[in-house]
Amino acid sequence: MNPIKAIIIDDEPDCVRVLELQLAKHCPQVKVIGATAIVEDGLVMLLKTPPDILFLDIEMPRMNGFELLEKIGQLSFQVVFTTAYDRYAIRAFKFSALDYLLKPIDPTELKASVERAAQKERLVQDQLDLLKQQLLSPKLNSKLALPQLNGFIIADIDQIVYCESDSNYTRFFMKNKEQYLICRTLGEVENLLEGYHFFRAHKQFLLNINEISRIIRDDGMSVEMSNNKILPVSRQKTEAIKNIFYRV
């Protein structure tokens, strides 16, 4: 079996050394053919001898990881991002289906990441574009890229009325009556939209609080949304949803 060629680029020399040692110990199938803390040197390495896997830090001086990849053009190798980003940004990696290792790197996660990268053909450019969109302004960006078969639908978060679980998929119901089905669980969507105005009222529904027009108390509790859809509220969430709104 041919070794998996790897290059490591990280502006912190200690991180470079530690990752080299971890790969040697836990991933013997990986051969590090280049490692540097100087991003410009890393670019030369990548252009001269493209690896199978690039372990790439994002936040680096003079040239960040995205700018580095843009200089390469069409990517012929897998990219595993090494990052110290906070938990909100980490959701962007998951949503874009790109691989990452959170510093300090866990050996078990490192091995799993190498195995995943070895099974993939290449980094899909539109996934990288989605990650850039989510990371550059993870809390201020009011738009969401919903993956479709032939690209992405760019939707205003404020235009989402509610989201409904459909097994391992989630269906988005929009103000304009459009519906979009994406290959993400409702839990993943909930995590991505944390910090915005969404509330998990039921295991099957994630609601835009601003689109709730009426709370209905009958046999249990339900809510009417702005599109006239009546949705259930689980017993565990009844008090929480009442406390969201001011009452007179």
Secondary structure, DSSP 8 states (H G I E B T S, - for coil): ---EEEEEE-S-HHHHHHHHHHHHHH-TTEEEEEEES-HHHHHHHHHHS--SEEEEES--SSS-HHHHHHHH-S--SEEEEEE---HHHHHHHHHHT-EEEESS--HHHHHHHHHHHHH-----HHHHHHHHHHHHSTTT--EEEEEETTEEEEEEGGGEEEEEEETTEEEEEETTS-EEEESS-HHHHHHHTTTSSEEEEETTEEEEGGGEEEEEESSSEEEEETTS-EEEE-GGGHHHHHHHS---
